[in-house]
C-alpha cells in the first residue's frame, strides 16, 4: 500500500514538464517531487504515473518511492508566481509524490555510462507495454543515482485513457507501439525476448488489481463516462490484461525497431 504524507513546506518549483512538479518537504521530513492534480495534464497523468511506476517496480526496475501527498490550499501562498500558484491552489487534496533523489544526474546516451543490456531490454519492452512515449534521447526521464539507473516521469504513459470510451474499454490494447523506435535505450536492448518472458511471468491480473486499487477515487471521479471509480479501476485492469495478451505484437515491433537501429 502506498504511504500517505502531508506537505508541510513548499521548497521550490521544477519548471520543466506539463505537470508543473514541485519539491516539497512532508511531515515525515522527506523531500518529494510532487506531480500536481491541478496542473494542465490533469489527474490522468497522475494515474499513469502511479500505475506505470508501480508496475515497473514489480518488474524489478528502479523507480523512486511513490507516495500520496496531501496538499493544503494555504501552501500556495508561499509561491508569488501566479503561473505556479494557481496549479498549487487547484491541487488541494491528494497528489502524487516521488522520493527526491539528491545528487542524481540525468542519463546521457552519448556521455554514458552505458546501461546494462538486461535493464535496457526490460525498460524498452516495459515502456512499449505501457505505451510510454516519453523516454527518448531528447528527454530520457532516466537518472543515474548510486550507480543505478532510475526511471522517472511516467505521466505520458497509458495515453489511451485521455480519450477513453467506456463502450470500447480495450481500445488501443493491441497497439504495436511503433514509437518504440525512438526509445533512448533501444541500442542496448540486446535480448528483448527474455524481457518479454520476465514481463509475462511477473505481471498478471493479480498484480494489475493490486496496483490499480491504489488509484484514489478523487483522481477518477472528475472524469465522465464510467459509472463509478470502481468501474473505471476494473476497466484499467481489463485493459492491462488485454495488453499483456498482445505482448507478442509489441515484442515483434520492438525487435523490428532494434534491428533497424543497430
Secondary structure by P-SEA (a helix, b strand, c coil): cbbbbbbccccccccccccbbbbbbcccccccccccccccccaaaaaaaaaaaaaaaaacccccbbbbbbbcccccccccccaaaaaaaaaccbbbbcccccccccccccccccccaaaaaaaaaaaaaacccccccccccccccccbbbbccccccccccccccccccccccccccccccccccccccccaaaaaaaaaacccaaaaaaaaaaccccccccccccccaaaaaaaaaaaaaaaaaaaaaaaaaaaaaaaaac
